[in-house]
Structures are given as C-alpha cells and as structure tokens.
Amino acid sequence: MTKLQVRAFIYQLGCFAILFTSFRYIVDQYTNLIGYWVPLTAFAVGTLLSPKFQAVKTKDGEKLFMKWIFIKEIKEM
C-alpha cells in the first residue's frame, strides 16, 4: 500500500468511527431499539453517511479523492 492509500484508509476509518459512535449514542438514547439492533442501525447509518476516500494514480502522480453523499462532485484532497 502506498502512503496515500494508507491515508485514505485512515480518513475513511476515522470518519466512520466518529459517525458510528455518535449514531450509536443517538439511537440508544432516542429510540426504543434494544439488543443488537442498536449497533446494526448505527453501522448502517454510519456506512451510508460517511465520506468515501480513494487514492488514484493519474498522469500527474497519485492523488487523493473524496466523494460524499452531500456533495455532488468528487473533490481532490
């Protein structure tokens, strides 16, 4: 793995972890779900809402890109 691929993985993991823990708390406090439904719901919401990072080799070199559900275009980082 290249340096940018590792950075993309860490960014994606960090964003997912933040969203998962926050939604797990929200689902646990404000819904009537119990048992394994709480983390399962938080996992689904965190997966759908977290931005996707990817390292791509271009003719100018390797670049890091981000795609998010709330932004239509793909952004270069």
Buried (B, 14 or more C-beta within 10 A) or exposed (E): EEEBBEBBBEBBEEBBEEBBEEBBEBBBEEEEBEEEEBBEBBBEBBEEBBBBBBBEEEEEEEEBBBEBEEEEEEEEE
